[in-house]
Amino acid sequence: MRAKAPEPPPPDLPPDVRQIVHERLESVFLASSYPRNVRVSPPLRELHGSGWTACVQAEITSATGQPLGTQTYRVTISGGLIVDRRRTQVDDTCAPETFEPI
């Protein structure tokens, strides 16, 4: 008789993006960019992987003090931590997302 294969672990719950970004804002934006009006989208399951992704927007300032306007980043969250971030591109899916303030 064969032993029953172990069941896969249950999927993790969606992360609280608002709280994670609030607590780790420096993981997304440099402190010297003075991020303001920070907003986040709901988390989405990664297509290839076990983490989550979300979009983060903020109005930021350049190193010379000039306003850069609203910048959008896609963050990857795994285990309740921001493990990657990148500026969104034209073909990214952040544009249609709904954002809420942190």
C-alpha positions, -999 to +999 in steps of 0.1 A: +000+000+000+012+034-008+012+063+017-010+092+008+009+121-006+010+151+017-014+178+010+000+211-003+001+239+023-029+262+022-024+294+001-013+323+022-038+352+027-034+384+008-010+408+025-020+441+040-003+462+014-012+495+031+004+484+064+035+469+048+042+500+026+035+523+055+060+504+077+086+500+050+082+531+028+120+533+025+119+500+006+099+517-022+110+553-021+142+571-010+136+592+021+153+621+002+125+620-024+100+630+003+072+608-009+037+624-004+002+613-011+012+576-011-014+552-025-015+515-030-035+490-051-049+458-039-025+428-039-026+403-068-011+368-067+021+366-088+017+347-120+049+328-116+058+324-080+043+323-045+043+359-036+020+389-043+024+421-063+009+455-058+013+490-073+024+519-052+021+556-063+035+588-046+044+623-055+081+626-052+109+652-054+142+648-072+176+650-055+178+686-066+145+695-050+125+696-082+091+679-082+090+648-103+052+643-100+035+610-094+057+580-098+044+544-098+063+513-087+053+476-087+063+459-055+066+422-049+057+410-014+066+377+001+063+366+037+050+401+047+081+419+033+088+439+002+113+418-016+115+436-049+104+469-064+106+484-099+094+514-117+064+506-139+067+505-176+042+515-203+031+479-207+026+473-170-008+466-155-008+494-128-026+520-149-062+505-145-057+497-108-077+514-081-055+531-055-063+540-019-042+561+005-020+545+032 
